[in-house]
């Protein structure tokens, strides 16, 4: 992509009133636009990051036989009343509105109820089970606090998956597979070492759940971790009882700030029973389906990674989710840079080509701010030295590399 064609502009200063590092850098780099507190637009660069995160998640969900679909944002009041979760006393983040034709609807904060209700048209017998479905969709939550950029939004993009099985054994088998899939997701996007599966409370979902928490100084949660044993406990359930059940002691843990990037819940048969989702077993007896739900905050992940991977100059994107693999910068040598751009493009390598008529200083500072993993500068000086100037975003020193060798190295 030619940077001269990119409509977004970088900014030297952070917008006033934006206190989070992730939103500051993402707005300055032209990745997002702030519409209001907790509500952001994803601009072309930001959307490229989002789509790469989604694709990694999609591949791992498909690998455990998830089927992608998409549901609606508008939610029927009557359905959620069946399960007791329409009440603001139970779920305090609803956005609700009235239809002109009459009746009240909600803007979805989660989708267990409508997906279970829909499945009544497709699940009748034990032969129809198991079923695993997932979607990428915007969720709406009327958060009281929305001061952490895209790490806590009133509107945000989420991957939510729902499992429907005949019994607890089949559920536990899939539950374990989903845990393993989540570990692969976080490893692939570059935060595997800092992300822990954490024992936690279930909030408005279930009594208990497993969260995936990423150690992050800007995170709003507090967890206790034991890296050697791979155990993590959310502060809200940290107790003598929990420690005893896990066979550990309090002095084995380190207290850290973290950001929740994923969670999984076991609903048992209760949710299906409330909605009326039944199946006939081998003896023809009607039994409620066993349900689970599994979330990953896609846009939140983008914010968490920005908080974790940056320096004083800008963002440092992990290569798997960077908007482009290569940032190609021409300093007065557009013809030579254009040839290299075409060579990279023919190899299927994503390149942002800075062909703008601006100073070298602006181009280089913008490259640091945007944070693409590999930077190539084509200039008279580099060509006279025998090639182009190449530097990784997370390294200080640049080197002169022959164009052909660099093409082979990055292919």
C-alpha positions in Angstrom: 0.0 0.0 0.0 1.2 3.5 -0.9 1.3 5.6 2.3 0.5 8.7 0.2 -2.9 7.1 -0.5 -3.6 6.4 3.2 -6.2 8.9 4.3 -5.2 8.8 8.0 -2.6 11.1 9.4 -0.3 10.6 12.4 -0.4 13.1 15.3 2.5 14.4 17.4 0.4 14.9 20.5 -2.1 12.6 22.2 -5.7 13.9 22.3 -6.7 15.8 25.4 -8.5 13.7 28.0 -7.1 10.4 26.8 -5.2 8.9 29.7 -4.5 5.4 28.5 -1.2 4.6 26.7 -2.9 2.2 24.3 -5.4 4.8 23.0 -2.8 7.5 22.9 -0.5 5.5 20.6 -3.3 4.0 18.5 -4.9 7.4 17.9 -1.6 9.1 17.2 -0.6 6.4 14.8 -3.9 6.6 12.9 -5.2 3.2 14.0 -8.3 4.3 15.8 -10.6 7.3 16.2 -12.3 8.2 19.4 -16.0 8.8 19.0 -16.7 9.1 22.7 -15.6 7.6 26.0 -15.3 3.9 25.5 -16.3 4.0 21.8 -13.8 3.9 19.0 -13.7 3.6 15.2 -11.1 1.2 13.7 -9.4 2.9 10.8 -7.6 1.1 7.9 -4.4 0.4 9.9 -6.3 -0.6 13.0 -8.7 -2.8 11.0 -5.7 -4.7 9.5 -4.5 -5.5 13.0 -8.0 -6.6 14.1 -8.4 -8.8 11.0 -5.1 -10.6 11.6 -6.1 -11.3 15.3 -9.4 -12.5 14.1 -7.8 -14.9 11.5 -5.6 -16.5 14.2 -8.5 -16.9 16.5 -10.7 -18.3 13.6 -8.0 -20.8 12.6 -7.8 -22.1 16.2 -11.6 -22.3 16.7 -12.0 -24.1 13.4 -9.3 -26.6 14.5 -11.5 -27.7 17.4 -14.6 -28.0 15.0 -16.1 -24.6 15.7 -18.5 -23.4 13.0 -18.6 -19.6 12.4 -21.9 -17.8 12.2 -23.2 -14.4 13.2 -26.2 -13.4 15.4 -28.1 -10.2 16.0 -27.4 -7.3 18.3 -31.0 -6.6 19.1 -32.3 -8.9 21.9 -35.8 -9.9 23.0 -36.6 -8.9 26.5 -38.9 -11.9 27.0 -36.1 -14.4 26.3 -33.7 -12.9 28.8 -36.5 -12.7 31.4 -36.8 -16.5 31.2 -33.2 -16.8 32.6 -33.4 -13.9 35.0 -30.7 -11.9 33.2 -32.8 -9.1 31.9 -32.9 -7.5 35.3 -30.4 -4.6 35.9 -29.8 -6.1 39.4 -28.3 -9.2 37.7 -26.7 -7.6 34.6 -25.9 -4.0 35.2 -24.4 -3.3 31.8 -27.4 -3.5 29.5 -28.1 -0.9 26.9 -31.9 -1.0 26.4 -34.2 0.9 24.1 -37.9 1.0 23.0 -39.2 0.1 19.6 -41.5 2.6 17.9 -43.9 -0.3 17.2 -43.9 -1.0 20.9 -41.8 -3.2 23.2 -38.4 -3.0 24.8 -35.2 -4.6 23.4 -31.7 -4.8 24.6 -28.4 -4.3 22.7 -26.5 -7.6 23.2 -23.8 -7.7 25.9 -23.6 -11.5 25.4 -25.4 -14.2 23.4 -25.9 -17.4 25.4 -29.7 -17.0 25.5 -30.5 -16.2 21.9 -28.0 -18.9 20.6 -29.5 -21.5 22.8 -33.0 -20.5 21.8 -32.0 -20.7 18.1 -30.6 -24.2 18.6 -34.1 -25.5 19.5 -34.6 -25.5 15.7 -31.5 -27.7 15.1 -31.0 -29.9 18.1 -33.6 -32.6 18.7 -31.8 -35.9 19.3 -28.5 -37.0 20.9 -27.4 -37.7 17.3 -27.4 -33.9 16.7 -24.8 -33.4 19.4 -22.2 -32.0 19.9 -22.4 -28.6 18.3 -19.8 -25.8 18.6 -20.5 -22.4 17.1 -18.7 -19.1 17.3 -18.9 -15.5 16.0 -17.0 -12.2 15.8 -19.4 -9.5 16.8 -19.6 -6.1 18.5 -20.9 -6.3 22.1 -22.5 -3.4 23.9 -21.9 -2.9 27.6 -22.9 0.2 29.6 -19.7 0.4 31.5 -19.6 2.9 34.4 -15.8 3.3 33.8 -14.4 3.6 30.3 -11.0 5.1 30.9 -8.7 2.4 29.6 -8.9 3.0 25.9 -9.8 0.0 23.9 -9.0 -2.3 26.9 -12.4 -1.4 28.3 -15.0 -0.2 25.8 -18.7 0.4 25.8 -18.7 -1.1 22.4 -16.1 -3.7 21.5 -15.3 -6.7 19.2 -15.5 -10.1 20.8 -15.2 -13.7 19.7 -17.8 -15.7 21.5 -18.2 -19.5 21.1 -20.9 -21.7 22.5 -20.8 -25.5 23.1 -23.8 -27.8 23.2 -23.1 -31.4 24.4 -25.1 -34.3 25.6 -23.4 -34.7 29.0 -20.6 -33.4 31.3 -18.0 -35.8 29.9 -18.4 -34.5 26.4 -18.4 -31.0 27.7 -15.2 -31.4 29.7 -13.5 -32.9 26.7 -14.4 -29.8 24.6 -13.6 -27.5 27.5 -10.1 -28.8 27.7 -9.7 -28.5 23.9 -10.9 -24.9 24.1 -8.3 -24.1 26.9 -5.6 -25.5 24.7 -6.8 -23.6 21.7 -6.8 -20.4 23.7 -3.2 -21.0 24.8 -2.2 -21.4 21.1 -4.0 -18.2 20.2 -2.1 -16.1 22.8 1.1 -17.7 21.9 0.7 -17.0 18.2 -0.2 -13.4 18.7 2.9 -12.8 20.8 1.7 -12.8 24.5 1.9 -16.5 25.4 4.5 -16.2 28.0 2.7 -13.4 29.8 -0.8 -14.9 29.7 -2.1 -17.3 32.4 -5.3 -19.3 32.7 -6.7 -18.0 36.0 -9.3 -19.4 38.4 -11.9 -16.8 38.9 -15.5 -15.9 39.8 -18.2 -16.2 37.1 -20.0 -12.9 37.6 -23.3 -12.8 35.7 -22.5 -16.0 34.0 -21.7 -18.8 36.5 -20.4 -19.2 40.0 -16.9 -19.9 38.8 -15.0 -19.6 35.5 -11.5 -19.7 34.0 -10.1 -16.4 32.8 -7.1 -15.8 30.6 -5.2 -13.0 32.2 -2.2 -11.2 30.6 0.3 -9.6 33.0 0.1 -5.9 32.2 0.9 -2.9 34.4 -2.1 -1.0 32.9 -4.5 -3.9 33.6 -7.5 -3.3 35.9 -7.4 -6.8 37.5 -5.1 -8.3 40.1 -4.0 -11.9 40.0 -1.6 -14.1 42.0 0.7 -16.2 39.8 3.0 -19.1 40.4 5.1 -19.3 37.2 6.8 -22.6 38.1 3.6 -24.4 38.6 1.7 -22.5 36.0 -1.1 -21.6 38.5 -2.9 -18.2 38.6 -5.7 -17.1 40.9 -7.8 -14.0 40.5 -7.8 -11.8 43.6 -11.6 -12.0 44.0 -11.4 -15.8 44.7 -8.0 -15.8 46.5 -8.8 -17.5 49.8 -7.5 -20.2 52.1 -10.2 -22.5 50.7 -9.0 -22.0 47.1 -5.3 -22.4 48.1 -6.2 -25.7 49.9 -8.1 -27.0 46.9 -5.1 -26.3 44.7 -2.6 -27.7 47.2 -0.5 -24.5 47.4 0.3 -21.8 49.9 0.0 -18.0 49.7 3.8 -17.4 49.9 4.3 -19.3 46.6 2.5 -16.5 44.6 3.4 -13.2 43.1 0.8 -10.4 43.0 0.6 -8.6 39.6 -1.7 -6.4 37.6 -3.3 -8.0 34.6 -5.8 -7.6 31.8 -8.5 -10.2 31.1 -8.2 -11.3 27.4 -10.4 -14.4 27.5 -12.8 -16.4 29.6 -14.6 -19.7 29.5 -17.8 -20.7 31.4 -19.5 -24.0 32.2 -23.3 -23.6 32.4 -24.1 -27.2 32.9 -27.8 -28.0 32.0 -29.2 -25.0 33.8 -29.1 -22.5 30.9 -30.7 -24.9 28.4 -33.4 -25.9 30.9 -34.3 -22.2 31.4 -34.6 -21.6 27.7 -36.2 -25.0 26.9 -33.4 -26.5 24.8 -33.8 -30.2 25.1 -32.7 -33.4 23.3 -33.9 -36.9 23.2 -31.4 -39.5 24.6 -31.1 -43.0 23.3 -34.1 -44.1 25.3 -36.2 -41.2 24.0 -36.1 -39.2 27.2 -36.0 -35.4 27.0 -32.9 -34.0 28.7 -31.6 -30.4 28.8 -28.4 -29.8 26.7 -25.1 -29.2 28.5 -23.8 -25.8 27.6 -20.6 -23.8 27.8 -19.4 -20.4 26.5 -16.0 -19.1 25.5 -15.0 -15.5 24.9 -11.9 -13.7 23.6 -11.8 -9.9 23.5 -10.4 -9.2 20.0 -10.3 -5.4 20.2 -9.2 -5.6 23.9 -6.2 -7.8 22.8 -5.2 -5.1 20.4 -5.1 -2.6 23.3 -3.3 -5.0 25.7 -0.6 -5.7 23.1 -0.2 -1.9 22.5 0.3 -1.4 26.2 2.8 -4.2 26.4 4.8 -3.7 23.2 5.9 0.0 22.9 8.7 2.3 23.7 9.1 6.1 23.9 8.8 6.3 20.1 5.7 4.3 19.4 4.2 0.8 19.0 6.2 -2.4 18.5 3.8 -4.8 16.8 4.4 -8.6 17.0 4.9 -9.7 13.4 1.8 -12.1 13.2 -0.6 -9.2 13.9 1.3 -6.2 12.5 -0.7 -4.1 9.9 2.1 -4.7 7.4 5.3 -6.9 7.6 7.5 -4.2 6.0 7.7 -0.5 6.1 9.5 0.7 3.0 10.7 4.3 3.1 12.0 6.2 0.1 14.4 9.2 0.8 14.6 10.7 -2.6 15.0 7.4 -4.5 11.5 6.7 -5.5 12.3 4.7 -8.6 14.6 2.3 -6.8 12.1 2.0 -3.9 9.2 1.4 -6.3 11.1 -1.5 -7.9 11.7 -3.0 -4.4 8.0 -2.5 -3.5 6.9 -4.4 -6.6 9.4 -7.2 -5.9 8.0 -7.6 -2.3 4.4 -7.4 -3.6 5.0 -10.2 -6.1 6.3 -12.3 -3.3 3.0 -11.8 -1.4 4.7 -9.7 1.3 2.5 -6.9 2.9 4.4 -3.6 2.5 3.5 -0.1 3.5 5.5 2.1 1.0 6.2 5.6 2.3 6.3 7.5 -0.9 5.1 10.8 0.6 6.6 14.2 -0.2 7.6 14.9 3.4 11.0 15.2 5.3 13.1 12.2 6.2 12.6 13.0 9.9 8.8 12.8 9.5 9.0 9.5 7.7 11.3 7.9 10.2 9.4 9.1 13.3 6.1 8.0 11.7 7.7 4.6 11.1 8.6 4.3 14.7 5.2 5.4 15.9 3.3 3.0 13.6 5.6 0.1 14.7 5.8 -2.2 11.6 8.3 -5.0 12.4 10.8 -4.5 9.5 11.9 -1.1 8.2 13.7 -0.6 4.9 15.1 2.8 3.9 16.2 3.5 0.3 18.5 6.5 -0.1 21.4 7.7 -2.0 23.7 7.0 0.9 22.4 3.4 1.3 22.7 2.7 -2.5 26.2 4.0 -2.5 27.0 1.7 0.4 25.8 -1.3 -1.7 22.1 -1.8 -0.8 19.3 -0.5 1.5 19.2 0.3 5.2 17.4 -2.4 7.1 16.4 -2.4 10.8 13.9 -4.3 12.9 11.5 -2.1 14.9 12.6 -3.7 18.2 16.4 -3.2 17.5 18.5 0.0 17.6 21.1 -0.7 15.0 20.5 -0.6 11.2 22.6 -2.4 8.6 23.2 -2.1 4.9 21.8 -5.2 3.1 21.7 -6.1 -0.6 18.1 -5.8 -2.0 18.1 -9.4 -3.3 19.4 -10.8 -0.1 16.8 -8.9 1.9 14.0 -10.0 -0.3 15.1 -13.6 0.3 15.4 -13.1 4.0 11.9 -11.6 4.4 10.1 -14.0 2.1 
